[in-house]
């Protein structure tokens, strides 16, 4: 699998942002394993008639959050993203995302004992994979993408809390060396709603 130039540039940018932030920024550390669903998707990949349907998603994020600003790494997997299609062509599929993000949250001193709303946005990679019954429309592609969302986190104890979030993922650019079939430039977008356990350490 080849990683396109735009995707390599995205990896370098995200890694640099997180490295600089980790060296210069100290704050509260959280791990947030989550479950949720993707919905409202759109794509040029073939077949594409199932991407708008709700589909389960699992993943985790690591957050370093200060009084207002923070950084985050988010990894998620949505198995069965292109299933079931109306013509039953797809026998296996998944979309995997990894993003590095900036977090802007309500001031900690004002929300210490209540839900803390936040905004999150950044960039990363989206890996699209499908296997079809005839192997004619198989896809294996990595494309750069952006994500933006809102959420709220609240802690039940000093170390354990819950987090709710809605996030939008949108591809940018196109991998011209596609491992599959696409109507025009490769495109993928979808929403993701999740609920997480927030572990503070």
Residue pairs with C-beta under 8 A, 6 or more apart in sequence:
1 140
1 142
1 179
2 177
3 11
3 142
4 142
4 143
4 144
4 173
4 175
4 176
4 177
6 143
6 144
6 172
6 173
6 175
7 125
7 142
7 143
7 144
7 175
9 144
10 123
10 124
10 125
10 144
11 125
13 123
14 99
14 100
14 122
14 123
14 124
15 100
17 71
17 100
17 102
17 122
18 71
18 73
18 100
21 64
21 71
22 64
22 71
25 64
25 66
25 69
25 70
25 71
26 66
27 64
27 65
27 66
27 67
27 70
28 63
28 64
28 65
28 66
28 108
28 200
29 62
29 63
29 64
29 65
29 200
29 201
30 62
30 63
30 64
30 65
30 153
30 198
30 199
30 200
30 201
31 60
31 61
31 62
31 63
31 198
31 199
31 201
32 60
32 61
32 62
32 63
32 153
32 163
32 196
32 197
32 198
32 199
33 59
33 60
33 196
33 197
33 199
34 58
34 59
34 60
34 61
34 76
34 163
34 165
34 194
34 195
34 196
34 197
35 56
35 57
35 58
35 194
35 195
35 196
36 56
36 57
36 58
36 165
36 192
36 193
36 194
36 195
37 54
37 55
37 56
37 57
37 192
37 193
38 54
38 55
38 56
38 57
38 78
38 81
38 95
38 190
38 191
38 192
39 52
39 53
39 54
39 55
39 190
39 191
39 192
39 193
40 52
40 190
40 191
41 51
41 52
41 81
41 188
41 189
41 190
41 191
42 48
42 51
42 52
42 187
42 188
42 189
42 190
43 51
43 187
43 188
43 189
44 182
44 183
44 184
44 185
44 186
44 187
44 188
45 82
45 128
45 130
45 139
45 141
45 180
45 181
45 182
45 186
45 188
46 137
46 139
46 180
46 181
46 182
46 183
47 82
47 85
47 87
47 89
47 90
47 130
47 132
47 137
48 82
49 85
49 86
49 87
50 81
50 82
50 83
50 84
50 85
50 86
50 90
51 81
51 82
51 188
51 190
55 78
55 80
55 81
55 83
56 78
56 79
56 80
57 76
57 77
57 78
57 192
57 194
58 76
58 77
59 74
59 75
59 76
59 77
59 97
59 194
60 74
60 75
60 196
61 72
61 73
61 74
61 75
61 196
62 72
62 73
63 70
63 71
63 72
63 103
64 70
64 71
64 72
65 103
65 105
66 108
67 107
67 108
67 109
68 104
68 105
68 106
68 107
68 108
69 102
69 103
69 104
69 105
70 102
70 103
70 104
70 105
71 100
71 101
71 102
71 103
72 100
72 101
72 102
72 103
72 120
72 122
73 98
73 99
73 100
73 101
74 97
74 98
74 99
74 100
74 101
74 124
74 147
75 96
75 97
75 98
76 96
76 97
76 192
77 94
77 95
77 96
77 97
78 94
78 95
78 96
78 192
79 93
79 94
80 93
80 94
81 93
81 94
81 95
81 128
82 90
82 93
82 130
83 90
83 92
83 93
84 90
88 133
89 132
89 133
89 134
89 137
90 130
90 131
90 132
90 133
90 137
91 131
91 132
91 133
92 129
92 130
92 131
93 129
93 130
93 131
94 129
95 126
95 127
95 128
95 129
95 188
95 190
96 126
96 127
96 129
97 124
97 125
97 126
97 127
97 145
97 147
97 169
98 124
98 125
99 122
99 123
99 124
99 125
99 145
99 147
100 122
100 123
100 124
101 120
101 121
101 122
101 147
102 120
102 121
102 122
103 118
103 119
103 120
104 118
104 119
104 120
105 116
105 117
105 118
105 119
106 116
106 117
106 118
108 116
111 117
114 154
115 152
115 153
115 154
116 152
116 153
116 154
117 150
117 151
117 152
118 150
118 151
118 152
118 153
119 148
119 149
119 150
120 147
120 148
120 149
120 150
120 151
120 165
120 167
121 146
121 147
121 148
121 149
122 146
122 147
123 144
123 145
123 146
123 147
123 172
124 144
124 145
124 147
125 142
125 143
125 144
125 145
126 142
126 143
126 144
126 145
126 169
126 171
126 188
127 141
127 142
128 139
128 140
128 141
128 142
128 143
128 180
128 186
128 188
129 139
129 140
129 141
130 137
130 138
130 139
130 180
131 138
132 138
137 180
137 181
138 179
138 180
139 178
139 179
139 180
139 181
139 182
140 179
140 180
141 175
141 178
141 179
141 180
141 186
142 175
143 171
143 172
143 173
143 174
143 175
143 186
143 188
144 171
144 172
144 173
145 169
145 170
145 171
145 172
145 188
146 169
146 170
146 172
147 167
147 168
147 169
147 170
148 167
148 168
149 165
149 166
149 167
149 168
149 192
150 165
150 166
151 163
151 164
151 165
151 166
151 167
152 163
152 164
152 165
153 161
153 162
153 163
153 164
153 198
154 161
154 162
154 163
155 161
155 198
155 200
156 162
158 200
159 199
159 200
159 201
160 197
160 198
160 199
160 200
161 197
161 198
161 200
162 195
162 196
162 197
162 198
163 194
163 195
163 196
163 197
163 198
164 194
164 195
164 196
165 193
165 194
165 195
165 196
166 191
166 192
166 193
166 194
167 191
167 192
167 193
167 194
168 189
168 190
168 191
168 192
169 188
169 189
169 190
169 191
169 192
170 189
171 186
171 187
171 188
171 189
174 185
174 186
174 187
175 186
178 186
